[in-house]
Amino acid sequence: MPTSLVLGRRAFIGYLASVLAARAAAASTSAGGYPAEVAGMRLPATEVCKRAYRLCRRAAPDFLVNHSLRTYVFGALYVTQRRRGFNEELAFVAAMFHDLGLLKDFSTPNTSFEVDGANRAESVARESGTPHVEARSIWNAIVMHDMDFVIAEHESPEAMVVAAGAGADFDGHTPEGEVISPAMMRSVVNAIPRLQFKERFIALLADHCGRKPGVQNGTWLEGFCRAHSHVAPDTTEEEARAAPFDE
């Protein structure tokens, strides 16, 4: 067979494969503009989910949007493999908002980023018709996402999704070791790229701590803020000694 004919067939097969891949990618995108399914895990596309994604997309840099999506997927994989059911809508909204409090536009002067993000998420959920109890579940999941995992585990499966997912995407570990396989992690990252997440996220944390030194006292970010701000937070000992009591 002539070499030119072989190369022609190979080129055609390559072209056909690329077309099919593009169609598959288009088919896998939900009506909300984000992937409909990643690593076998369906991403919910209810109205409040789509609203949460659009808000995140407008306000946050691309690396943080992708981190929020991966947080949901990793967390959903972890909780599913633990054989726990969870409310997909509540977990997705919480995942999309869990770090938005780090952004200046979502920030209040004296409140931690966890609470700032949780307050905005709860407000958006209530405006979208989410019942009060469920909106509060979103708030709790965000505020608890960087506490000891046992706290999220005791709170709700939705809190477990956000805590486990955020942790997995931050340092590559889940609460119980290798519950999510390296192959599965690669599949998620291939679908939702990291976009230099490490350096860009560290820079975002440093900016937050520089703007709001001291607000992260007692949180996961306290030590980082001590190192990246000019005003050192009060220590627990100093706070106790300064109490206005005679002893």
C-alpha positions in Angstrom: 0.0 0.0 0.0 1.4 3.4 -0.9 2.8 5.3 2.1 0.8 8.4 1.2 -2.4 6.4 1.4 -1.4 5.0 4.8 -0.6 8.5 6.1 -3.8 9.8 4.6 -5.9 7.2 6.5 -4.0 7.9 9.7 -4.6 11.6 9.4 -8.3 11.0 8.7 -8.6 8.7 11.7 -6.8 11.3 13.9 -9.2 14.0 12.6 -12.2 11.8 13.3 -11.0 11.0 16.8 -10.6 14.7 17.5 -14.1 15.4 16.3 -15.6 12.7 18.4 -13.7 13.9 21.4 -14.9 17.4 20.9 -18.5 16.2 20.6 -18.1 14.1 23.7 -16.7 17.1 25.6 -19.6 19.3 24.5 -22.1 16.6 25.4 -20.5 16.3 28.9 -21.0 20.0 29.7 -24.1 20.8 31.7 -26.6 23.5 31.1 -24.9 25.5 33.8 -21.7 25.8 31.8 -19.6 23.4 33.9 -18.9 19.7 33.4 -22.0 17.5 33.7 -19.9 14.5 35.0 -16.3 14.1 36.1 -14.7 10.7 37.0 -18.1 9.1 37.0 -19.5 11.7 39.5 -22.5 13.7 38.3 -22.4 17.5 39.0 -25.9 18.8 39.8 -27.3 21.5 37.6 -30.3 22.8 39.6 -31.1 26.5 39.4 -29.4 27.4 42.6 -26.3 25.3 41.5 -26.1 27.2 38.2 -26.5 30.5 40.0 -23.8 29.7 42.5 -21.4 28.7 39.6 -22.2 31.8 37.6 -21.5 34.0 40.6 -18.3 32.2 41.3 -17.3 32.5 37.7 -17.9 36.2 37.6 -16.2 37.0 40.9 -13.3 34.6 41.1 -10.1 33.9 39.1 -10.2 30.8 37.0 -7.9 28.8 39.3 -10.3 29.3 42.2 -13.3 28.4 40.1 -11.7 25.1 39.1 -10.6 24.5 42.7 -14.2 24.8 43.8 -15.4 22.4 41.1 -12.6 19.9 42.0 -13.5 20.3 45.7 -17.0 19.0 44.9 -15.9 16.1 42.8 -13.1 14.9 45.2 -15.5 15.3 48.1 -18.3 13.5 46.4 -16.0 10.7 45.4 -14.8 10.4 49.0 -18.2 10.4 50.6 -19.6 8.0 48.0 -16.8 5.5 48.6 -17.6 5.8 52.3 -21.1 4.7 51.3 -22.7 7.9 52.6 -25.6 9.6 50.9 -25.6 13.4 50.6 -27.6 16.3 49.1 -25.8 17.1 45.9 -27.3 20.5 45.5 -26.3 21.7 49.0 -22.8 20.2 48.8 -22.2 21.8 45.3 -23.3 25.3 46.4 -21.1 25.0 49.5 -18.2 23.9 47.4 -18.6 26.8 45.0 -18.6 29.4 47.8 -16.2 27.8 50.3 -13.2 30.0 49.4 -14.9 33.1 48.0 -14.5 34.9 51.3 -10.8 35.2 50.4 -11.7 37.7 47.7 -11.9 41.4 48.5 -15.3 41.8 47.0 -16.7 39.2 49.4 -14.8 40.3 52.4 -16.0 42.1 55.5 -13.6 44.0 57.8 -13.6 41.8 60.9 -14.7 38.3 59.9 -12.8 35.2 58.8 -13.0 34.2 55.2 -14.9 31.1 56.1 -17.8 33.1 57.6 -17.7 35.7 54.8 -18.1 33.0 52.2 -20.7 31.1 54.2 -22.8 34.3 54.8 -22.9 35.0 51.0 -23.7 31.4 50.2 -26.6 31.3 52.7 -28.0 34.5 51.3 -27.9 33.3 47.7 -29.5 30.0 48.6 -32.3 31.7 50.5 -32.9 34.1 47.6 -33.1 31.1 45.3 -35.8 29.5 47.5 -33.8 27.1 49.5 -35.5 26.4 52.8 -33.9 28.0 55.9 -32.6 24.7 57.4 -31.0 23.6 54.2 -29.4 27.1 53.6 -28.0 26.9 57.1 -26.5 23.5 56.2 -24.6 25.2 53.4 -23.4 27.8 55.9 -22.2 25.1 58.3 -20.4 23.1 55.6 -18.4 26.2 54.5 -17.4 27.3 58.0 -16.3 23.8 59.0 -14.5 22.9 55.8 -11.0 23.6 57.3 -11.6 22.5 60.8 -10.7 19.0 62.1 -12.5 16.6 59.8 -14.2 14.9 62.8 -16.3 18.1 63.2 -17.5 18.1 59.6 -18.1 14.3 59.9 -20.3 14.9 62.9 -22.2 17.9 61.2 -23.4 16.4 57.9 -22.5 14.4 54.8 -22.5 17.8 52.9 -19.9 19.2 55.3 -17.9 16.0 54.7 -18.0 16.6 51.0 -16.6 20.1 51.2 -14.0 19.3 53.9 -12.7 16.1 52.3 -12.8 17.6 48.8 -11.0 20.9 49.7 -8.4 18.9 51.6 -7.8 16.5 48.8 -7.3 19.3 46.2 -5.1 21.3 48.6 -2.6 18.7 49.6 -3.5 15.5 47.8 -4.8 13.7 50.8 -8.2 12.5 52.1 -9.0 12.1 55.7 -8.4 8.3 55.7 -5.4 8.0 53.3 -5.8 6.8 49.8 -9.6 6.6 49.5 -9.3 8.3 46.1 -6.8 6.5 43.9 -4.0 8.4 42.1 -5.5 7.4 38.8 -8.9 8.9 39.9 -7.2 12.1 41.0 -5.4 12.4 37.6 -8.8 11.9 35.9 -10.3 14.8 37.9 -7.4 17.1 37.2 -7.4 16.3 33.5 -11.0 17.3 33.4 -10.7 20.4 35.6 -7.1 21.7 35.3 -5.3 23.2 38.3 -4.0 26.3 36.4 -1.0 26.9 38.7 -3.2 26.5 41.8 -0.4 26.2 44.3 1.3 29.5 43.8 -1.8 31.4 42.9 -3.7 30.2 46.0 -0.8 30.9 48.3 -0.7 34.4 46.9 -4.4 34.8 47.5 -4.0 33.7 51.1 -1.2 36.1 51.7 -3.2 39.0 50.3 -6.1 38.1 52.6 -3.9 37.9 55.6 -2.2 41.2 54.7 -5.6 43.0 54.4 -7.2 41.4 57.5 -4.5 40.5 60.0 -5.9 38.8 63.1 -9.3 37.8 61.8 -8.2 34.1 61.3 -7.4 33.6 65.0 -8.4 30.1 66.0 -8.7 28.9 62.4 -6.7 26.7 60.0 -5.2 29.9 58.5 -3.9 31.5 61.8 -0.3 30.3 61.5 -0.1 31.4 57.9 -1.5 34.8 58.7 1.0 35.3 61.5 3.8 34.8 59.0 2.3 36.9 56.3 1.0 40.0 58.1 2.6 42.9 59.9 0.2 42.8 62.9 0.6 39.6 65.0 -2.7 38.3 66.3 -3.2 38.1 70.1 -2.3 34.8 71.6 -4.7 32.8 73.8 -2.4 33.5 76.8 -2.4 37.2 76.2 -6.2 37.3 75.8 -6.7 35.4 79.1 -4.3 37.7 81.0 -6.0 40.8 79.6 -9.4 39.8 80.9 -10.8 42.5 83.3 -11.0 40.3 86.4 -9.2 40.6 89.8 -7.8 37.2 90.9 
